[in-house]
Amino acid sequence: MGGLGKTTLVKKVFEDGQVKRHFQSHAWITVSQSFDIVVLLKRMIKELAVPPIKEPVGVDQLKESIKQFLQGKRYVIVLDDVWTINAWDDIKYVLSNNNCGSRVLLTTRLLDVARASTFESHGHVHEIKPLSDEDSWTLFCKKTFEDQSRPRHLEEISRNIIRKCEGLPLAIVAIGGMLALKDKSIIDEWEMVLRNLTVAHKGGYFNELLNRSLIQVVRTTIEGRPKACQIHDLLREIILSKSREQNIITLASELDVIWPEKIRRLVIHGHVQAGQESKCFHRLRTMLVLGGGFAPSLSSVSILALLRRGPKLLKVLDLTNVRLGTFPDEVCELVHLRFLSMRNTWVDVIPKSIGKLWNLETLDLTDTSVVELPVEIGKLRKLRHLVDRIEYLGVGFKTLAEIGNLSSLQKLLGIEANHSIVEKVGNLTQLRSLGITNLRRGDGRALRLSLEKLINLRSLFVQSGQSDEIIDLTSLTLSLPFLQKLQLGGRLEKLPHWIPSLHSLLKVRLWDSGLMDSQLQCLQDLPNLLELGLTDAYYGETLCFIAGKFRRLKRLLLSSMEKLTRATVEHGAMPNLVERSIESCDNLKELPSGIEHLTNLQSLYVSGRTSSWIHTLEKNQHKESDDWRKIAHIPEVELVTW
């Protein structure tokens, strides 16, 4: 088995100073699965410093020269990564026993090769076993945490990762080394590695492309992760050229280009040339429609014509921005579909035949007019992502309790609450993102009981049915250890007491909350909070950001706080803030006091009524006023009045 540490162990012995002094000649030869005996022998001659043979020679002469050189010498030779008995037979002739105390060490993954190599010399086979759980843990901690103390919240997930490594030192060292570079206060990336260790290798490949400038990051998340990337125009042309040559992708935006007969991946960029939709698409696996906004020339007729041409093996179908109006019957015949996007297609009804798509993993209905899902949605047992309408505006869709059967769901956004649905959500223990709208106070207890089961949640969105209806989540007994994003819309009698325990929380957004100053204080010590948005969430007249609090906060939004008259920033508060926005806080009397302390602030956006202090500040922006001196260090300042 690879990764057990065979080569590492032998190398440690081979390079030991005492070993080097004991033997007169030394050679390390990597054999590998496909070796050339001539190349290998010449490398051995070089390593051992055998006097070179001037005239051209064959294999037998090379072997004889090495054998003669080693006569009477005490040597150590390592043959690393031997795959076949034939490879050993080709080499062993030069390694005759000269009774000088010489040693040959051979590493192999195959036990029969090991035994064959020791048969004549009565050698010893040392079979390396996987590390024990205890030794695996020790190695992982040494590589990952070094001399630092181990964070308690990472211990359970660390041990689970180690179990996945199955005692292989190479895997433990590789994964541990990667995790050593991660922020140990954020658990999400550790969970990602646990779910699929191959993600680590993919991430390394992606980072390599970035380091070589083959991919350029154009937008990042608040945590600094790449969110949108681009490639250079020249590199794009090279990729497109190679795609055409090797029939990897067919790009439909290119005019006067004849499509190949065997299309597997079709990208439609704005239009379909006349006559092309009449082709046969039996081999088609992926069809994407690209472009920002609607493409008038891309009609639903063209798309339906393509779908009727027999792409029965289609797995990925993205119809974003195609003006369909009605859900095409042809789509429900594509039983191999795994990904289906109907974003912005004007679809308003999902047919019962959706139940035929039993392989479907992602169904995206964002910005459609769908208000209800059929009971047949419960047949999609492989469904992992279900996104509907405009979740962030609180517009949900109605569905039935059968959605509780979708045990593979990881993302469920835009679901309209009723008592039965809220209860069944607790069965979806794989959920990572949950968005619930129209929650009534009477359903609060059922939601709390469901949330206690959803320990894998990363994102939670809850909005009440009415802006003055209370969201009651205060008696939740279990924490949500992986939660990174929390959005609560509706009246809160008080903030849930479990929020301060959410050490992974990165973003909080509250609106229509009706909170007072003391109730917001539980947010200020969240160790990883990067973004805070408060919209009509605070009913106090003064708001103070205390020194030493919100230490990692980067983005702050204050909006529609009608009673707020004064805001203060103490020296040392929010030391890492880079973006601040104040919108429609029309009773605010002046620029927040102490804003000059925010030395890392890069952007300030302020909007409000013309009669406010903002208008005065806007008029005096070219003058040396006290307020302008306070914000002179901010590179980007935008003032908007109406």
N, C-alpha and C positions, 0 to 999 in steps of 0.2 A: 504494500500500500504506500502511495506517495504521501509525503508530508509528515512521516513519523519521526524524522530527524536523523536518518541513517547517514546522510552526507555530512550533516553538521557535527555529529558525534565523531566520525572518522577524521574530519578536518581538524577538530580540536586536538585529537591525538597526533595526527601527522605534523601539525605546526608547533607542537610542544618543543621547547628548547632542548630539553633532555633527550627527546627522541631524535632531534636533528643531530645532536652531538654523538649519539650512540651509533648511528648508521653512516657509512661512508658515501653512499649514493642514494638519491631520493628522486621519485617521479610520481606525479599525480596525473593520471590519464582518465579523461571522461570518455566513456565508450559510446553511450547513447543507443537509441533503438536502431537507427540507420547509420552504421559506421563504415568507413572505408579502411580496410586493413593496412593499405600502404600509407595513408595519411596518419593512421594511428601509430604505426611503427616508426615513422619519421619523427613524430612528436615525442615518442619515447626516447629516441636517440638524442634529441635535443635536450630533453629534461635530464637525462642521465649524463649528458656531456660525453657521449660515445664519439670517438674520433670519426669524422665524416668519411664516407667512401666517395672518391672523386668521380669514378666512371659510373654511368647509369647501371642500376642494379635492379633485380626483381625482389619479390617478397621473400624468397628463401634466403637470399644473400643478406637482406635487412635483418631477418630473424637471427641468422648465424652471427652477424657482427654484434648484435646485442647480447646474445648468449655468451660469446667469447669475452666480451667486456665485463660481464657480471661474474665470471669465474674468479673465485678467490676474494670476492668483495662481499661485505656485509651491507645489504641494500634493503630498502623499504619501498615498495611500489603499491600505489592505490589504483585500483581499477573501479572507477565510479560509474554506477548506472549501467550495469550489464544486463541485457534483456534475454539473451538466448544461450543455450549450451554450446551452440556452434561458435559463438563469439569467444567464449572461454577456450574452446578447443583451438581456435586460431592463434591465441595469445600464449597459451601455457607452455609451448615449446621453449620459449626463451627464458622461462622462469624455473629452470632446473634447480634442485636442491643441492647447494654446494657445501652444506654443513658448516656454514659460517655464521649461522644465527640470523639469516635474512628473514624478512616477513613480507607477505603479500596480503593486502586487505582488499576485499571485493564487496561492493554494495549492489544489491539487486532487490527488486520487488517480488521476485519469483523464488519460491522455496526450492524447486527442483534445480534451478541454476546454482543456488547456494550449496546444495548437497553435492552436485556434480563437481563443483570446484574443490571440494574438500575430500573427495573419495580417495584419490591416490596419495595425497599428502597427509591424510588423517588429521585434517584441520578441524577447526571448531566453527559451528554456525551459531552466531549470536542473533536470535530473533527478537527484534525490538517490538515491544507491545505499546499500545496507546497509553497515554498518561492516565493515572488515576484521577478521580474527581478532585482530590486534595492537591495533587501536583499541578493539575490544570488550573485550579484556582490561584495557586501561588504564582505560576508563570503569567497568568492573565493580569493579576494585580501588579506584578513587577513591571510589566510592559505598559499597562494602561495608566496606572496611578503613580508609578515610581515611588517617591518617598512621601507623597501626599496621603492624607487620610482618605479612606474610601467613603464617599457620600452614601449615607444609609439608603436614600431613595433609589440608588442605582444597584444595590446589592442583588435584589431578586432578579432583575432583568439581566444583570451580568452573569449570574449563574445559569440562567436559561440560555444565554448566548454560548456559554462554555459547553453546555450539553450538546448544542448543535454542532460544535467543533469536533465532537466524538473523540477527544483525547489526542488530536493531531497537533503537535507543537507548532508546525508551520502555519496552520489555520489560526491558532490562538494568538501567535505573535503578529500575524498580518492584521487580523481584526483588532487586536489590542492596540497595535501601533496606530491604526486609523482612528480608533475611538479616543486615543490619548490626545488627539488634536481637536476633538470636539468640545463644545461648551458642556461641562459636566452638570450644569444647573438645568439644562434642557434635555428632557428624556426622549423626545420624539425620534431623533436620528438613531438612538440606541434601539428603539422599538422597531424601526425600519430594518435594521441589520438583523434583528431577531427573526422577523417575518421572512426575510429572504436574503441570505448571506451573499448572494450573487450581486445584490445592489451595490455592495462595496466595490466590486470590480467595475461595474458600470459607471459608478460615480468617479472612480479613478480614471477611466477612459475619457469621460466628459471633461474632467479637470485637465487632463493632458491636452485635449483639443483647445481648451481655453488658454493654457500656458503657451501653446504654440501659435496663438492668435489666429487659429483657423475658425474659431467661433468668437464673436464679440458680444459681450453682455450690454444690452441697451436699457434694461430696467431691472431693478432688484426689489425684493420684498423688504419690509421694514426690518427683518432680521438679517438682511444682507445676502440672501440667497438669490441666484439668478432667476428672474421671472420671465424675461423675454430676451431672446438672443437673435443675432443676425450674422450673415456671412458676407464677405466682400463680393461685390458684383462679379469680379473676375473669377473667383472661386465658384460662384453660383453658375456661371456659364460653363465652367469645366464640368461641374456636377451634372448639369442638364445635358451636355454633350455626351458624357459617359452613359447617362440614363437612356438616351436615345439609342446609342450604339448597342447596349446590352439589354434593351427592352425592360428596364427596371421600372420606369414610370413613364406614362404617356401624359403629356401636358396639353390640355385642350385649348389653351389660350393662343397657341402658335398658329398663325394664319397659314393657309396653303400647305399644311403639313399633313401628309397621309398617315392615318393611324395604322399601326401594325395589326396584323390579323389576330395575333395572340396577345391580347391586352390583359395584364394581371392587375395593374394599379393605374387608375384613371383619375387625374386631377383636372377639374373643370374650373377655369379661371375666367368667368364672365360670360361665356357663350359657347355654343356648340355649332360647328359648321354644318351647313345643310348637307344632308345625306350621310353624315357620319353616324347618326343614331340608328341607321338601318343595319349597321354591322352586327355580327354575332358576338356575344360576350360570354361564352360558356366558361372561359378561364378567368373571368374577372373576380378578384378577391376584395379589392378596395376601390371605393369611389368617393371622392371628396369634392365638395363645391366650395371654392374659396372666393374671397373678396369682401371688402368692407361695405356694408350697406347693401341695398337691393341692387341686383343686376337686371335691368329691364329686359335686356336681350336674352336672358336665360329664362325661358318660359317653363311652366310646369309641364307643358306638352312635350318639350324636348326631353325632360327628365323621365316622364312616364314612358316615352318611346324607348329610351335606353333600358329602363327596367323591364320592359316587355320582351327584350331581345335575349332573354334567357340567362341572366347572371345568377344562376341557382346556387352557386358556391360562394356568393358574396358574404364577407365577414364584417366589413366596415362600410357604413353608409352615412355620410354627413351631408345633409340637405339644408344646411344653414342658409337663411335668407332667400330660399326659393319660395315664390308665392304660390303655395299649393292650395291653401284654403281648406281642402278636405284631405284626410289621411288616405294615401293611395292604397288600394287593395293589394296592389302588386307587392308592396313592402312586406305584408304579412305572409307571403309565400316564400320569403327568403329565410328558410328555417335555420340556416347556418349563421345568421347575423349574430355578432357579439357586441357591436357598437352601433347605435342608431341615434343621430342627432336631428331633431326637428325644430331647432331654434329658429324663432322668428319666421315661421312658415305660414302663419295665419291659421293653423290647424286649430279646431275648436272641439273636436270629438275624437276620442280614441276608440276604434272599433273593437268588438269582442274578439275578433280574430287575432288580436295581439297575442292571445294565449298560445298561438302556434309557434311563436319565436322562443322556443324553450332553451335555446343556447344564449339568449341575450344577456349581456352583463352590464351594459350601460344604456339608459334611456334618458335623453336630454330633451325636455319639453319647455325649456326656458323661453320666456317672451312669446308663448303661444296663448291662445284663449281657452285652453283646456281647464274646465272647472270640476271635472269628475273623472275618476278612473274606473273602468269596468271591473267587475269581480274577477274576470279572467286574468287580471294582473297577478293574481296569486299563484298562477301556474308557472310563472317565470322564476323557477327555483334557483337559477344561477345568477339572477340579477344582483349586481353589487352597487350600482349607482343609479339613483332615481332622482332627477332634478326637474322641478315643475315651476312654470310661471316666473314671477319676479319675487323671489323669497325675501329679498332685502327690503321690499316695500310692504311686506306683510300680506301679500295676496297668496292665499293657499288654494289647494284643491281638495275636493271631497273624495274619500275612498272608503272601502269597507274593511272590516276586521281581517279579511284574508291577507292583507298586507303583512300581518304578523307571521305568515308562513315563509316569508322570504328571508330565510336565516342567513343568506350570504350577503345581505345588504350592508354596505359600508357607508353609503351616503344617501340620506333621505331628506330632501330639502323641499319645503313648500307644502307640507301636509297640514290640512285644516283639522283642528282638534275636535274630537268628541270623546265621550267617556270610554267607549269601546276601543277606539284607535289608540288613545293614550295608554290604556292598559296593555294592548298588544305590542306596543313599541318596546316594552321591556324584554320581549322574546328575541329581539334583534341584537344579540350580544356582540356582533361584529361591527356595529355602527361606529364610525369615526366622525361623521358629520350629521347633525340632526337639526332640522328647521321646522318648528311648529308654530302655526298662526291660529288666531281666533280662540285662544285658550280662555276658558271661563274659570272663575275662582273655584267652582265646585269640582273641577277636574284637577285641581292642584295636588291633592293627595295622591291620586292615581299616577300623575306625572312624577312625583317625588319617588314613589315606589319603583317606577320603571327606570328612572335615572340611576337609582342605586345599583342596578344590574349592568349598566352600560359603562363599564370601567375603561373601555377603549376609546371613549369619546375624545376627539381633538377639538371639535367645534360645536357649540350649542347656541341655537337661535330660538328664542321664545317670545312671542308677541301676544298680548291679551286681545280679547274680542273688541273691547272699547278702551279708549285712552285712559279712562278713569277706573277701569276694572283692575282689581288687585291681583298681581302675580304672587302667589304664596309658595315659596320654595325654602322657607326658613327651617323646616324640620328635617331637611335632608340629612341623613345620618352618616352616609359614606362620602368620602372625598372622590373627586374625579382626577386621578393622579396625572393623566396625560393631557388634560384640557388646556388648549392654547388660546382659544378664541371664545369669548362669552358675549352674547348680545341679548339684552333683556329690554323689551318694549312694553311699557305699561306701569301702573302704579305699584310701587314697592313700599310696604309699610316700614320695612328696613331691609338693608342689604343682607342676603343670606350669610349666616355666621361662618359657613365653610369656605367662603371666598379667600380669606387670608391663607388657607392651607394649599391653595392651588399654585404651587411653586413653578409649574410649567407655563402658567398663563402669560401670553404675550400681548393680547389685544382685549380690551374691554370697551363695549359701546352700550350706553344706557340712554333711553329716551322716555319721556312722559313719566318719569320715576317719582317726582315729588319728594326728593331727599333733602335733608338739611346737612350742614357742615360736618357735624360729628359723625354722621353716617358714612361720609365719604372717606373718612380717615383710614378705614380698614384696607383701602386700595393702595395707600401710599408706601407700604412696606413690601408689596409684592416684588420678589427679588428679580424677576425677569420681565416685568411689564414694560413694553415698548410703545404701545399706542393706547390712548385713552380718549374716547369721544363721549361728550355729555350734551345731549340735545333735550332742552326742556326737562332736564333731569334733576335740577337743583333749585330749591325754592328759597334759599337764603339770600340776604342782601349783600353779604361780604363773603369772599372766598380767599383763603390764604394757603399758599403752597409753602410748607414748612421746610426750613433748612435741613439738609441731609436726607430728605424724602424723595420718592420717585427717582431713584438714582440712575436707572437705566432708561427712563422714558425718553423717546425720541420724537414722538408726534402727539400733539395735544389739540383737541377740537372742543371749543365751547360755543354752543349755539342755542338761540331762542331761550335764553334765561332772562325772563321779563323782569324779575325782581332784583337781579344782581345790579348793584350800584358801584361796587368797588372790588378790585382784585389785587392781591399783593403777592409778590414773589420774593421770599426771603433769600439772602445770600447763601448759596450752597444748595438750594433746591433745584431739582431737575437739571443737574449739571451737564447732561448729554442731550438735552432737547435741541432738535434741529428744525422742526416744523411746528409753527403755532398758528392756529386759526381762531378768530373770534367773529362769529356771524350772528347778526340780528339780536345782539344783547343791547337793546336800545335804551335802557335806563342806566347803563354803565356811564359814569360821569367823566372818566378820564382813561388815559393809557394805563394799563396795569402797572402799579408801583413796583419798582425793582426789576423791571424787564431788562434793564441794562446788565443785570447779573447773569443773564443767559448768554454767555460769551460764545457758545457753540451754535447759536441759532442761525440758520441759513435762510429761513423763509418765514415771513410774517404776512398773513392775510387777514384784513379787517374789513367787515362790511356792516352797513347799518343805514338808518334814515338820515336824510340830508340835515335835519335839525340837530343831529348829535355832534359830539366832540370830534367825531371822525371827519366831518366836513371841515371843521376848523383846522385840523391837522393836515388835511388834504390841501387846503388853500395855502398853508404856510410851509409846504414841503421844500421850498427853495430858500427858506429863510433860516437863520440860526436860532430857532426856538429851542426851549429846554426839552420838549418832547422829542424833537428830531435828533437832538444830541444823544438821547437815551437809546435810540434805535439806529444810530449811524453805523454801528458795527454789523448790521444785518444786511447781507448782500442783496436780498430780494424782498422788497416791501411793496405790497399791493393794497390800495385803499379803494373801496367801492361804496358809493352812497346812492340812494334813490329817494 
